[in-house]
């Protein structure tokens, strides 16, 4: 018959094990905890909506603020297209930027796009750019809000869009925005 005391872990071992679990953080808890409900976990999927080549003018510095360096990048034109939509990016919009003290950039672009059939879409693209550290790539993802007039493009008003951003420099003074709907 085994010794009962030999089967009981000592208090120190239990405390160290508990501390180890606490240090692994929420990721470990999510993997080992039971679901909160019996509803199946439905991971979002994405579907390509459009890509836009947005032409830009040189950046204009706006000065330091308590939150970081402020600047603005005028939008001068461009083109966009996707499976159900295409047209031009209108000049006159701008990308307002905040470069935080930690190097992360918050971009808030507001501009209009005109579809082939003449509808004017208003786009607000809010991007977070975290420069890659230690050889890692930049993190460049956004939420995109498109407001369309009633009519053939009203379907855009009922979507949650996420996006990616890539610079096209030095080949051209433009950025590439790709928009995907969450499904």
SEPAMI-400365 format. One line per field, with one value per residue (C-alpha): x, y, z; residue in three letters; residue number from 1. Coordinates in pm, whole numbers, plus 50000, padded with zeros to 5 digits. Layout:
<atoms>
x <- (X, ...) .
y <- (Y, ...) .
z <- (Z, ...) .
code <- (ALA, ...) .
pos <- (NUM, ...) .
</atoms>
This chain:
<atoms>
x <- (50000, 50148, 50236, 49954, 50192, 50405, 50101, 50021, 50216, 50371, 50240, 50549, 50511, 50146, 50232, 50507, 50278, 50007, 50258, 50369, 50010, 49954, 50262, 50142, 49863, 49526, 49643, 49696, 49365, 49182, 49336, 49258, 48932, 48590, 48381, 48153, 47858, 47769, 47748, 48001, 48297, 48258, 48583, 48535, 48629, 48723, 48620, 48803, 48599, 48841, 49191, 49280, 49599, 49579, 49813, 49961, 50146, 50445, 50381, 50326, 50446, 50194, 50412, 50451, 50164, 50152, 50066, 50339, 50422, 50124, 50134, 49907, 49942, 49718, 49543, 49571, 49384, 49407, 49203, 49018, 48859, 48711, 48480, 48165, 48300, 48557, 48635, 48867, 48994, 48907, 49164, 49098, 49110, 49387, 49553, 49600, 49875, 50000, 50345, 50344, 50649, 50681, 50705, 50354, 50166, 49791, 49656, 49310, 49240, 48919, 48855, 48604, 48596, 48379, 48243, 48221, 47850, 47907, 47823, 48039, 48159, 48308, 48588, 48733, 49032, 49185, 49519, 49759, 50119, 50359, 50712, 50861, 51117, 51401, 51347, 50970, 50753, 50547, 50196, 49966, 49596, 49291, 48920, 48750, 48412, 48252, 47942, 47757, 47444, 47122, 47120, 47342, 47629, 47421, 47547, 47871, 47677, 47605, 47960, 48232, 48553, 48910, 49212, 49581, 49815, 50137, 50357, 50430, 50734, 50983, 50818, 50534, 50400, 50108, 49985, 49794, 49483, 49312, 48964, 48803, 48458, 48421, 48190) .
y <- (50000, 50340, 50597, 50857, 51145, 51055, 51105, 51455, 51738, 51974, 52328, 52483, 52264, 52368, 52737, 52714, 52531, 52795, 53074, 52905, 52887, 53254, 53356, 53182, 53439, 53436, 53223, 52927, 52989, 52995, 52663, 52486, 52640, 52513, 52727, 52982, 52856, 52557, 52773, 52663, 52897, 53059, 53213, 53508, 53460, 53733, 53802, 54042, 54355, 54593, 54726, 55091, 55256, 55584, 55855, 56085, 56416, 56471, 56454, 56784, 56794, 56946, 56950, 56758, 56691, 56523, 56199, 56220, 56376, 56490, 56503, 56499, 56337, 56484, 56236, 56344, 56070, 55708, 55411, 55121, 54799, 54478, 54201, 54420, 54774, 55002, 55368, 55650, 55793, 56163, 56426, 56630, 56372, 56338, 56092, 56239, 56063, 56040, 55890, 55784, 55794, 55413, 55436, 55307, 55512, 55574, 55675, 55820, 55868, 56029, 56052, 55992, 55740, 55775, 55457, 55403, 55482, 55813, 55721, 55893, 55671, 55819, 55610, 55633, 55406, 55384, 55204, 55089, 55052, 54891, 54885, 54540, 54479, 54228, 54139, 54096, 54252, 54564, 54514, 54715, 54647, 54869, 54905, 55062, 55232, 55297, 55512, 55471, 55642, 55443, 55248, 54985, 55033, 55041, 54688, 54854, 55018, 54677, 54543, 54534, 54587, 54527, 54615, 54603, 54885, 54872, 55152, 55159, 55384, 55435, 55318, 55569, 55813, 55594, 55333, 55012, 54958, 54620, 54588, 54264, 54206, 53997, 53704) .
z <- (50000, 49899, 50162, 50175, 50247, 49944, 49715, 49851, 49688, 49936, 49971, 49808, 49497, 49466, 49501, 49241, 49000, 49051, 48992, 48672, 48550, 48633, 48435, 48120, 48089, 47914, 47621, 47851, 48026, 47692, 47593, 47918, 48038, 47951, 47715, 47877, 47670, 47460, 47143, 46882, 46827, 46482, 46364, 46127, 45764, 45520, 45162, 44929, 44849, 44674, 44653, 44609, 44494, 44682, 44552, 44815, 44839, 45067, 45440, 45624, 45988, 46231, 46542, 46863, 47101, 47441, 47257, 46992, 46657, 46448, 46070, 45767, 45424, 45152, 44922, 44558, 44367, 44266, 44149, 44309, 44195, 44322, 44204, 44237, 44226, 44062, 44011, 44111, 44439, 44445, 44541, 44854, 45130, 45385, 45616, 45964, 46152, 46507, 46564, 46927, 47154, 47121, 46740, 46671, 46410, 46425, 46083, 46026, 45655, 45531, 45157, 44879, 44597, 44285, 44129, 43752, 43762, 43947, 44307, 44569, 44855, 45171, 45320, 45668, 45712, 46060, 46057, 46326, 46208, 46453, 46312, 46311, 46581, 46581, 46216, 46246, 45973, 46034, 46171, 45938, 45979, 45972, 46011, 45711, 45717, 45378, 45350, 45019, 44888, 44854, 44530, 44373, 44621, 44941, 45020, 45138, 45425, 45575, 45600, 45860, 45665, 45771, 45568, 45500, 45401, 45201, 45075, 44701, 44748, 44593, 44269, 44315, 44571, 44672, 44916, 44847, 45058, 45045, 45197, 45314, 45459, 45769, 45699) .
code <- (UNK, UNK, UNK, UNK, UNK, UNK, UNK, UNK, UNK, UNK, UNK, UNK, UNK, UNK, UNK, UNK, UNK, UNK, UNK, UNK, UNK, UNK, UNK, UNK, UNK, UNK, UNK, UNK, UNK, UNK, UNK, UNK, UNK, UNK, UNK, UNK, UNK, UNK, UNK, UNK, UNK, UNK, UNK, UNK, UNK, UNK, UNK, UNK, UNK, UNK, UNK, UNK, UNK, UNK, UNK, UNK, UNK, UNK, UNK, UNK, UNK, UNK, UNK, UNK, UNK, UNK, UNK, UNK, UNK, UNK, UNK, UNK, UNK, UNK, UNK, UNK, UNK, UNK, UNK, UNK, UNK, UNK, UNK, UNK, UNK, UNK, UNK, UNK, UNK, UNK, UNK, UNK, UNK, UNK, UNK, UNK, UNK, UNK, UNK, UNK, UNK, UNK, UNK, UNK, UNK, UNK, UNK, UNK, UNK, UNK, UNK, UNK, UNK, UNK, UNK, UNK, UNK, UNK, UNK, UNK, UNK, UNK, UNK, UNK, UNK, UNK, UNK, UNK, UNK, UNK, UNK, UNK, UNK, UNK, UNK, UNK, UNK, UNK, UNK, UNK, UNK, UNK, UNK, UNK, UNK, UNK, UNK, UNK, UNK, UNK, UNK, UNK, UNK, UNK, UNK, UNK, UNK, UNK, UNK, UNK, UNK, UNK, UNK, UNK, UNK, UNK, UNK, UNK, UNK, UNK, UNK, UNK, UNK, UNK, UNK, UNK, UNK, UNK, UNK, UNK, UNK, UNK, UNK) .
pos <- (1, 2, 3, 4, 5, 6, 7, 8, 9, 10, 11, 12, 13, 14, 15, 16, 17, 18, 19, 20, 21, 22, 23, 24, 25, 26, 27, 28, 29, 30, 31, 32, 33, 34, 35, 36, 37, 38, 39, 40, 41, 42, 43, 44, 45, 46, 47, 48, 49, 50, 51, 52, 53, 54, 55, 56, 57, 58, 59, 60, 61, 62, 63, 64, 65, 66, 67, 68, 69, 70, 71, 72, 73, 74, 75, 76, 77, 78, 79, 80, 81, 82, 83, 84, 85, 86, 87, 88, 89, 90, 91, 92, 93, 94, 95, 96, 97, 98, 99, 100, 101, 102, 103, 104, 105, 106, 107, 108, 109, 110, 111, 112, 113, 114, 115, 116, 117, 118, 119, 120, 121, 122, 123, 124, 125, 126, 127, 128, 129, 130, 131, 132, 133, 134, 135, 136, 137, 138, 139, 140, 141, 142, 143, 144, 145, 146, 147, 148, 149, 150, 151, 152, 153, 154, 155, 156, 157, 158, 159, 160, 161, 162, 163, 164, 165, 166, 167, 168, 169, 170, 171, 172, 173, 174, 175, 176, 177, 178, 179, 180, 181, 182, 183) .
</atoms>
